[in-house]
Amino acid sequence: LNFDFVELNMNLPQYQLENIDVEKLNRLKVENNIFYTIHLDENLNVNDFNSYVANAYLKTILDTIEIAKSLNVKIINMHLSKGVYFTLPDKKVYLFEQYKENYLKSITTFRNVVENKLKSTDIRICIENTNGYTNFQLEAIDILLQSPVFALTFDIGHSHCVNNIDEKVVIERENRLYHIHLHDAQGKKDHMTLGTGDIDIKKYIQLADEHSCTIVLETKTVEALKKSVDW
């Protein structure tokens, strides 16, 4: 389809660290004149209160950075976990909000460790919006963005499905926008073929162009991908 790059999604078994064939991927890269970006496992929670769990996720990211260096990857996409919440009679209480001092301290430590790992490289860890940022996540993002090695991914479909509340967050920090996940959406239906939903796709392609962003066409079937390319 003449794309410039492929995003390797580490939720899949073939892209777990122990299964990634760097030699093969580098060969395919040269043969097809492409590059790669990497999407980290969506379950990653480097701020888990269980230090064994948090350290395992952190090691996963640090080892992925080494893979990124070997593949000359410039963008590593990451979700920011909301963690566990308790459901009370009248509301949900997120434990990261309730114990925010612990959470933000952990975020700061994570930022510093990754920054040290990425110094003298041009790799960026891009934080992706999912289903509406919480207040504690907004504080975390701004702590991460204090470091030049962190940036933003804007998933326009995710934002559309939560009444575009994430768009303001991204636009206020658009000088740190590096990566876009592009797909159409309608109501709560997401990851649709371009041109079949309600999103003003051209608006976001222009935004990407203004900031020299890479764009992933994030549809989930071959047919939808081909139709999106035609569109």
DOBA-276203 format. One record per residue (C-alpha): residue number from 1; x, y, z. Coordinates in Angstrom, 3 decimals. Layout:
+-----+----------+----------+----------+
! pos !       c1 !       c2 !       c3 !
+-----+----------+----------+----------+
! NUM !        X !        Y !        Z !
...
+-----+----------+----------+----------+
//
This chain:
+-----+----------+----------+----------+
! pos !       c1 !       c2 !       c3 !
+-----+----------+----------+----------+
!   1 !    0.000 !    0.000 !    0.000 !
!   2 !    3.076 !    2.251 !   -0.208 !
!   3 !    3.087 !    3.285 !    3.432 !
!   4 !    6.215 !    4.820 !    4.923 !
!   5 !    6.128 !    2.830 !    8.151 !
!   6 !    4.506 !    0.096 !   10.217 !
!   7 !    3.615 !    0.369 !   13.908 !
!   8 !    4.600 !   -2.813 !   15.755 !
!   9 !    2.017 !   -3.512 !   18.457 !
!  10 !    3.440 !   -5.185 !   21.550 !
!  11 !    0.043 !   -6.427 !   22.708 !
!  12 !    0.537 !   -9.202 !   20.144 !
!  13 !    2.498 !  -12.354 !   21.040 !
!  14 !    4.817 !  -12.062 !   18.026 !
!  15 !    6.011 !   -8.660 !   19.233 !
!  16 !    6.897 !   -9.620 !   22.779 !
!  17 !   10.520 !   -8.806 !   23.532 !
!  18 !   11.636 !  -12.419 !   23.454 !
!  19 !    9.958 !  -12.963 !   20.056 !
!  20 !   11.046 !   -9.866 !   18.144 !
!  21 !   13.434 !  -10.830 !   15.364 !
!  22 !   15.529 !   -7.684 !   14.954 !
!  23 !   17.541 !   -9.088 !   12.060 !
!  24 !   14.390 !  -10.003 !   10.115 !
!  25 !   12.698 !   -6.656 !   10.793 !
!  26 !   15.786 !   -4.754 !    9.718 !
!  27 !   15.942 !   -6.796 !    6.529 !
!  28 !   12.266 !   -6.091 !    5.772 !
!  29 !   12.846 !   -2.427 !    6.507 !
!  30 !   15.604 !   -2.192 !    3.916 !
!  31 !   13.829 !   -4.347 !    1.319 !
!  32 !   10.623 !   -2.284 !    1.532 !
!  33 !   12.126 !    1.134 !    2.263 !
!  34 !   10.084 !    1.608 !    5.430 !
!  35 !   10.653 !    2.407 !    9.074 !
!  36 !    8.934 !    1.334 !   12.295 !
!  37 !    7.211 !    2.829 !   15.285 !
!  38 !    6.394 !    0.766 !   18.376 !
!  39 !    3.156 !    0.605 !   20.373 !
!  40 !    3.823 !   -0.591 !   23.916 !
!  41 !    1.521 !   -3.090 !   25.636 !
!  42 !   -1.640 !   -1.291 !   26.755 !
!  43 !   -1.484 !   -3.025 !   30.156 !
!  44 !    1.757 !   -1.292 !   31.098 !
!  45 !    1.490 !    0.350 !   34.504 !
!  46 !    4.853 !    1.631 !   35.665 !
!  47 !    3.127 !    3.283 !   38.633 !
!  48 !    1.567 !    0.175 !   40.132 !
!  49 !    1.736 !    0.227 !   43.925 !
!  50 !    3.205 !   -3.282 !   43.777 !
!  51 !    6.892 !   -2.590 !   43.173 !
!  52 !    7.472 !   -6.039 !   41.631 !
!  53 !    4.819 !   -5.330 !   39.005 !
!  54 !    5.951 !   -1.749 !   38.394 !
!  55 !    9.577 !   -2.818 !   37.982 !
!  56 !    8.626 !   -5.527 !   35.485 !
!  57 !    6.794 !   -2.968 !   33.360 !
!  58 !    9.677 !   -0.515 !   33.660 !
!  59 !   12.148 !   -3.196 !   32.571 !
!  60 !    9.877 !   -3.949 !   29.606 !
!  61 !   10.057 !   -0.319 !   28.513 !
!  62 !   13.814 !   -0.066 !   28.999 !
!  63 !   14.377 !   -3.274 !   27.033 !
!  64 !   12.022 !   -2.005 !   24.319 !
!  65 !   14.163 !    1.112 !   24.054 !
!  66 !   17.143 !   -1.118 !   23.272 !
!  67 !   15.083 !   -2.823 !   20.544 !
!  68 !   14.110 !    0.632 !   19.251 !
!  69 !   17.756 !    1.599 !   19.000 !
!  70 !   18.510 !   -1.571 !   17.030 !
!  71 !   15.634 !   -0.876 !   14.611 !
!  72 !   16.269 !    2.883 !   14.423 !
!  73 !   12.774 !    3.528 !   15.815 !
!  74 !   12.099 !    7.169 !   16.697 !
!  75 !    8.628 !    6.892 !   18.280 !
!  76 !    7.451 !    4.567 !   21.056 !
!  77 !    3.729 !    4.937 !   21.728 !
!  78 !    2.444 !    4.474 !   25.285 !
!  79 !   -0.877 !    4.523 !   27.119 !
!  80 !   -0.942 !    6.127 !   30.567 !
!  81 !   -2.695 !    3.765 !   32.975 !
!  82 !   -5.495 !    5.041 !   35.200 !
!  83 !   -4.848 !    2.190 !   37.595 !
!  84 !   -7.431 !    0.605 !   39.853 !
!  85 !  -10.592 !    2.328 !   41.034 !
!  86 !  -13.010 !    1.512 !   43.851 !
!  87 !  -16.708 !    1.850 !   43.103 !
!  88 !  -18.519 !    3.683 !   45.909 !
!  89 !  -22.314 !    4.176 !   46.060 !
!  90 !  -22.084 !    7.595 !   44.406 !
!  91 !  -18.813 !    7.619 !   42.435 !
!  92 !  -15.633 !    5.910 !   41.315 !
!  93 !  -12.504 !    6.623 !   43.305 !
!  94 !   -9.226 !    6.126 !   41.452 !
!  95 !   -6.474 !    5.038 !   43.794 !
!  96 !   -3.920 !    7.140 !   41.904 !
!  97 !   -6.075 !   10.172 !   42.718 !
!  98 !   -6.551 !    9.169 !   46.343 !
!  99 !   -2.812 !    8.548 !   46.765 !
! 100 !   -1.715 !   11.174 !   44.272 !
! 101 !    1.503 !   12.099 !   46.065 !
! 102 !    2.724 !    8.503 !   45.685 !
! 103 !    1.562 !    8.426 !   42.077 !
! 104 !    3.230 !   11.653 !   40.989 !
! 105 !    6.440 !   10.715 !   42.784 !
! 106 !    6.427 !    7.469 !   40.824 !
! 107 !    5.780 !    9.367 !   37.570 !
! 108 !    8.738 !   11.641 !   38.266 !
! 109 !   11.016 !    8.673 !   38.953 !
! 110 !    9.852 !    7.002 !   35.745 !
! 111 !   10.524 !   10.171 !   33.764 !
! 112 !   14.039 !   10.490 !   35.144 !
! 113 !   14.935 !    6.856 !   34.501 !
! 114 !   13.687 !    6.982 !   30.902 !
! 115 !   15.331 !   10.336 !   30.257 !
! 116 !   18.654 !    8.920 !   31.376 !
! 117 !   18.149 !    5.889 !   29.117 !
! 118 !   17.305 !    8.055 !   26.103 !
! 119 !   19.922 !   10.763 !   26.493 !
! 120 !   21.877 !   11.364 !   23.285 !
! 121 !   19.129 !    9.686 !   21.195 !
! 122 !   16.244 !   11.166 !   19.202 !
! 123 !   13.722 !    8.569 !   20.410 !
! 124 !   10.486 !    9.936 !   21.886 !
! 125 !    8.053 !    8.202 !   24.237 !
! 126 !    4.671 !    9.485 !   23.033 !
! 127 !    1.759 !    9.359 !   25.476 !
! 128 !   -1.548 !    8.487 !   23.779 !
! 129 !   -4.977 !    9.670 !   24.892 !
! 130 !   -7.467 !    6.836 !   25.414 !
! 131 !  -10.881 !    7.558 !   26.956 !
! 132 !  -10.582 !   10.948 !   28.591 !
! 133 !   -7.735 !   12.170 !   30.784 !
! 134 !   -8.320 !   12.369 !   34.527 !
! 135 !   -6.946 !   15.273 !   36.548 !
! 136 !   -4.169 !   13.142 !   38.002 !
! 137 !   -3.188 !   12.004 !   34.511 !
! 138 !   -2.997 !   15.616 !   33.343 !
! 139 !   -0.608 !   16.387 !   36.189 !
! 140 !    1.404 !   13.309 !   35.233 !
! 141 !    1.585 !   14.322 !   31.573 !
! 142 !    2.929 !   17.741 !   32.438 !
! 143 !    5.556 !   16.169 !   34.679 !
! 144 !    6.596 !   13.846 !   31.837 !
! 145 !    6.669 !   16.687 !   29.312 !
! 146 !    9.197 !   18.521 !   31.461 !
! 147 !   11.612 !   16.101 !   29.808 !
! 148 !   12.376 !   16.456 !   26.086 !
! 149 !   12.253 !   12.676 !   25.606 !
! 150 !    8.485 !   12.587 !   26.181 !
! 151 !    5.884 !   13.787 !   23.688 !
! 152 !    2.235 !   13.237 !   22.735 !
! 153 !    0.232 !   10.944 !   20.484 !
! 154 !   -3.224 !   12.210 !   19.524 !
! 155 !   -5.752 !    9.450 !   18.834 !
! 156 !   -8.570 !   11.369 !   17.180 !
! 157 !  -11.089 !    8.515 !   17.341 !
! 158 !  -10.581 !    7.992 !   21.055 !
! 159 !  -11.097 !   11.701 !   21.601 !
! 160 !  -14.254 !   11.769 !   19.459 !
! 161 !  -15.809 !    8.944 !   21.489 !
! 162 !  -15.504 !   11.002 !   24.707 !
! 163 !  -16.914 !   14.208 !   23.191 !
! 164 !  -13.466 !   15.470 !   22.190 !
! 165 !  -12.437 !   16.287 !   25.758 !
! 166 !   -8.875 !   15.130 !   25.012 !
! 167 !   -8.469 !   17.461 !   22.055 !
! 168 !   -8.144 !   20.569 !   24.235 !
! 169 !   -5.442 !   18.831 !   26.267 !
! 170 !   -3.447 !   18.029 !   23.138 !
! 171 !   -3.911 !   21.417 !   21.474 !
! 172 !   -2.746 !   23.225 !   24.611 !
! 173 !    0.465 !   21.182 !   24.310 !
! 174 !    0.602 !   20.894 !   20.527 !
! 175 !    4.253 !   21.905 !   20.372 !
! 176 !    4.897 !   18.411 !   21.818 !
! 177 !    2.653 !   16.572 !   19.341 !
! 178 !    4.688 !   13.989 !   17.397 !
! 179 !    2.341 !   11.148 !   16.437 !
! 180 !   -1.291 !   10.698 !   15.376 !
! 181 !   -3.547 !    7.642 !   15.321 !
! 182 !   -6.032 !    8.353 !   12.537 !
! 183 !   -9.370 !    6.630 !   12.046 !
! 184 !  -12.991 !    7.618 !   11.776 !
! 185 !  -15.633 !    7.325 !   14.475 !
! 186 !  -19.355 !    7.760 !   14.977 !
! 187 !  -20.847 !    8.110 !   18.403 !
! 188 !  -19.072 !    5.510 !   20.521 !
! 189 !  -18.089 !    3.398 !   17.491 !
! 190 !  -14.367 !    3.700 !   16.927 !
! 191 !  -11.591 !    2.638 !   14.520 !
! 192 !  -13.814 !    3.041 !   11.454 !
! 193 !  -12.756 !    3.400 !    7.818 !
! 194 !  -11.834 !    6.961 !    6.891 !
! 195 !  -14.785 !    8.839 !    5.454 !
! 196 !  -17.470 !    6.613 !    6.997 !
! 197 !  -17.930 !    8.434 !   10.310 !
! 198 !  -18.430 !   11.936 !   11.665 !
! 199 !  -14.841 !   13.139 !   12.076 !
! 200 !  -13.416 !   15.967 !    9.969 !
! 201 !  -10.426 !   13.882 !    8.890 !
! 202 !   -8.851 !   16.601 !    6.747 !
! 203 !   -8.659 !   18.895 !    9.782 !
! 204 !   -6.454 !   16.398 !   11.605 !
! 205 !   -4.303 !   15.610 !    8.587 !
! 206 !   -3.618 !   19.344 !    8.434 !
! 207 !   -2.761 !   19.352 !   12.144 !
! 208 !   -0.336 !   16.488 !   11.549 !
! 209 !    1.212 !   18.341 !    8.633 !
! 210 !    1.678 !   21.507 !   10.689 !
! 211 !    3.652 !   19.582 !   13.313 !
! 212 !    5.388 !   17.085 !   10.982 !
! 213 !    3.670 !   14.191 !   12.772 !
! 214 !    3.756 !   10.593 !   11.707 !
! 215 !    0.241 !    9.214 !   11.088 !
! 216 !   -0.899 !    5.646 !   11.722 !
! 217 !   -4.029 !    4.594 !    9.839 !
! 218 !   -5.418 !    2.627 !   12.773 !
! 219 !   -8.181 !    0.580 !   11.219 !
! 220 !   -8.510 !   -3.053 !   12.250 !
! 221 !   -9.140 !   -4.956 !    8.997 !
! 222 !   -7.329 !   -5.195 !    5.680 !
! 223 !  -10.462 !   -4.099 !    3.815 !
! 224 !  -10.898 !   -1.001 !    6.002 !
! 225 !   -7.233 !   -0.133 !    5.551 !
! 226 !   -7.420 !   -0.360 !    1.755 !
! 227 !  -10.600 !    1.734 !    1.642 !
! 228 !   -8.983 !    4.314 !    3.944 !
! 229 !   -5.981 !    4.564 !    1.604 !
! 230 !   -8.329 !    5.104 !   -1.359 !
! 231 !  -10.163 !    7.811 !    0.586 !
+-----+----------+----------+----------+
//
